[in-house]
Amino acid sequence: MPKRDKILIVDDDRSIRELLEILLKNEGLTVTSAAGAEEGLAQAKATEFDVVISDLKMPNMSGIEFLRELLETGLIRRRRGEVGTQFILLTAHAEAEAAVQALKMGAFDYILKDQNWTEELKFVVHNALENRRLREENTYLKREFKKVHGMGNLIGKSKKMQELFKMIEVVSATNSTVLITGESGTGKELVAKAIHLNSPRAEEAFVSVNCGAFTETLLESELFGYVRGAFTGATANKKGLFEVSDKGTIFLDEVGDTSLAMQVKLLRVLQERTLRRVGSTEELSVDVRIIAATNRDLSEMVAENQFREDLFYRISVIPLELTPLRHRRDDIPLLADHFLARLNASMGRKFDRISDEALKKLESYDWPGNVRELENALERAFILETSNELSAQHLPENVSTNSRMRSTASFPDEGFDLELYVENLQKNFLEEALRRTNRVQVKAAELLRMSYRSFRHYMQKYNIPS
């Protein structure tokens, strides 16, 4: 038997209640009425209604105060897209300002009681019910999609990914600091964004900073800001990224590349929730959630006195380790379809499918660069392909031959200069990484699983132009 939508009418005027009861029951709706806001609140707490219709002017508690009470109980939802009871306010012409206030608070709509207002009410009630149904359906579909595919741009049906999605849901509800670890290209920033977007801070800023992309001095001014005159060129006060992300989330990528001096400053923000801009003595309070990430072994760095132990324990309250793509091969077809659909949309082309041969090669390759390498390989094949089917012939050679980049040189009988050989090999790989990333040095460093500082050091050592 189909569900009958439930309507609650709250009005101290008995004739209005009876009129609306008849009107809405004739629309096939289940109707309950209350003679005032207090009675209506009790009924709303006892029964879940799809729509509440309330008059504005009532004794003891006005329609606005009634709406406020419903908001506090959680029956009316403020956030966009959430499912909850829809609220419709009945007002007179002179009360338009109160009606606008109700909309800002979270009401679905308001009705001016003028000529033919009952016909308009029927229309608005059906719109409210349809809106609620769409929200319920959207919530259901998102939940079902997540079970099979993923969360946002995180895609996967493997057991490891399903466990990760569950952890993200649990972690998102807290304010605890999270440390995301895993190889380069596994999607650490995507996980951080998913945590933020599923958290109570979702409506606030998400700020991402790659700690390895800055010198210590630049990183300090980026994170903490500075005051006018703090250094040459500081002509005005500037907010740091911690202030920009106040009430929201800051994502500290490659936190393992920070200096010991910077680690002390980060520890202070975590402990005290205060900071000082460069050149200032004023303490500023910040309410920000910190999510950190690294592809390095921080516990090993702690043992080698390269990373502060107290900071390590502060940022790893909730550790999340991401699984390499080679250990979740079941997800490769889903990821490939996802990237192909995105390429079709962005480039205005239409590929019907990925050939069986190409898919087999994608599934059998080890993907040392993980999801990022898979995406780059598919983009290359997409650009070169001329048919409607993505074939194996345009995949990168190492993917087609199922081999990782390695030297096949034999050991000469007379021996050789190992140091020079390794230097040439390093230089070639650095140049190849730059070529593959369109000379974006931060991405090239990630491709080689190096810190940005190390990458810059080797570029200078081998005289590789920027």
Secondary structure by P-SEA (a helix, b strand, c coil): ccbbbbbbbbcccaaaaaaaaaaaaaaccbbbbbccaaaaaaaaaaccccbbbbbcccccccaaaaaaaaaaacccccccccccbbbbbbbcccaaaaaaaaaaaccccccccccaaaaaaaaaaaaaaaaaaaaaaaaaaaaaaaacccccccccccaaaaaaaaaaaaaaaccbbbbbbbcccccaaaaaaaaaaacccccbbbbbbccccccaaaaaaaaccccccccccccbbbbccccccccbbbbbcccccccaaaaaaaaaaaaccccccccccbbbbbbbbbbbbbcccaaaaaaaccccaaaaaaaacbbbbbbcccccccaaaaaaaaaaaaaaaaaccccccccaaaaaaaaaccccccaaaaaaaaaaaaaaccccccccccccccccccccccccccccccccaaaaaaaaaaaaaaaaaaaaaccaaaaaaaaacccaaaaaaaaaaacccc
